[in-house]
Amino acid sequence: MLKHLLLILTLVLPSAANAFEPFLTDDASTVQAGKHQLDFYYYNIFNKFGANSGDGILDINVPGEEFLAPDRAIGFPLGYTYGLNNRTEISFGVTYYGYPTGGFSPLTNYNLGVKYRVYSHEESGVSLAIKPSFSFPNGTDHQAAGLGMALPGYGVNLIGAYDKKNYSILVNFAYQHQPYNTNYTVAGSYSELRTELFQLSMAPIWNISERLHFGLDFGLVTDISPTDDRRYNSYVMPALTYSPTEDIDLGLSYLRVAQNFRDQIGAGYSSILKVGMSYRF
């Protein structure tokens, strides 16, 4: 029997609150003190039933923007970030879903987060940050449609970065407590799901030029089905960013998830296309 594929689309918070769009692995930098950042993105999730889909739920544990149905979702995550000081930023995000639709508001997945850079050393290039987050409860209709959980959640992301002139290496370890209202279905199913979720990810990024950057984001994520022998799945995502000006970043990424890295280009995968921009002022 085919099971649902779970695709959760940003790290600890939705992508709209991620300071290094369109990567899932966050960086240790923060928005400059007193400045604002707006993120406007489009993504298309395609859940494909392949040869491996019967073995369990494939998930990308980036809690905050859930889609737990065997079909397609089109979303527009919107984010606002403000630099409180040179080490701290606060962010707020929400997603507008153009598809699927139903008897529920298209706006969902409200979330709040704070990133604090605990250490930075310019000469060595090493930076460390911590990012706690809180996700507001969605409606029971949203949960039944697979567009978010109907109970509040919280999490924390531990961030490390190694920055050099020609490249950067980002590493994240994230935890998310993601409960759901068991009185209602999750994407039409009453199957039990794990609520303690983890993600370990890394993203090497090459600075092709001062304005153009290419990276490969990959990691392991918790399999949310407790009935499966496999506890983790994997994802791989190439991403490209281009900055026509100092305050505008354009991003493009394509993500694939499978039970292991070997199957990323095989039949058992799902994919996410994401494109958008960030603007600071």
Disulfide bonds with the S-S distance in Angstrom:
none
